[in-house]
Amino acid sequence: MSNAVTQIPAAPSALALQHFEATFAFETDCWDTHDALQQESPGFVLIDARSPALYERGHVPGAVNIPHGKLIESRLAKYPASTLFVVYCAGPHCNGAARAAVRLARLGRPVKLMAGGITGWIDEGFELASGADKG
């Protein structure tokens, strides 16, 4: 009996492996981001791509607020060209992180998206910080 899940066969294992391994070059998750932020040098700059008002209400501790529309080269000049940026927004219902990732990639900057955004962060049980960006 066919259904929406079985109607199209699964990809061959080699192709599935290639696909799923490739996603790690583009995305990370809230748990791994949280874990890395516990280190003295996490190896990336975390960008909250939402508005300053939303950032002030609650953001991932250690995140810098740069709304996706404000990601321009002059704003990034203080970071070496090799700096990895991890971007997030409100959650899976928001495309602000993807917009930020596109802007950073167009500027030639290494970038990954934190899947889940604020929603995922809260779902994992992690705390939010509040207040304005001091960076």
JOHU-V144870 format. One record per backbone hydrogen bond with DSSP energy under -1.0 kcal/mol. CO is the residue of the C=O (numbers start at 1). NH is the residue of the N-H. E is the energy in kcal/mol with one decimal. If there is no record, write none. Layout:
BEGIN
CO/NH/E + CO/NH/E
END
This chain:
BEGIN
3/7/-2.3 + 12/16/-2.6 + 13/17/-2.9 + 14/18/-2.0 + 15/19/-2.4 + 16/20/-2.9 + 17/21/-2.5 + 18/22/-1.7 + 19/23/-1.2 + 22/25/-1.6 + 23/26/-1.4 + 23/27/-2.3 + 26/113/-2.4 + 28/115/-2.7 + 29/33/-2.2 + 30/34/-2.9 + 31/35/-2.5 + 32/36/-2.4 + 33/37/-2.4 + 36/39/-1.7 + 45/86/-2.5 + 46/64/-3.0 + 47/88/-2.0 + 48/66/-1.7 + 49/68/-1.9 + 51/55/-2.4 + 52/56/-2.6 + 53/57/-1.4 + 54/58/-1.3 + 56/131/-2.4 + 59/129/-3.3 + 60/63/-2.3 + 64/48/-2.8 + 67/70/-2.7 + 68/71/-1.2 + 70/72/-1.6 + 72/76/-1.0 + 76/79/-2.4 + 80/83/-2.1 + 84/45/-2.5 + 85/112/-2.4 + 86/47/-3.3 + 87/114/-3.2 + 88/49/-2.8 + 89/118/-2.2 + 90/119/-2.2 + 91/94/-2.2 + 95/99/-2.4 + 96/100/-2.4 + 97/101/-2.6 + 98/102/-2.3 + 99/103/-2.2 + 100/104/-2.6 + 101/105/-2.6 + 102/106/-2.5 + 103/107/-1.3 + 104/109/-2.7 + 105/108/-1.8 + 110/85/-2.0 + 112/87/-2.4 + 113/28/-2.4 + 113/115/-1.0 + 114/117/-1.4 + 116/120/-2.5 + 117/121/-2.3 + 118/122/-2.6 + 119/123/-2.5 + 120/124/-1.8 + 121/126/-1.9 + 122/125/-1.8 + 129/59/-2.6
END
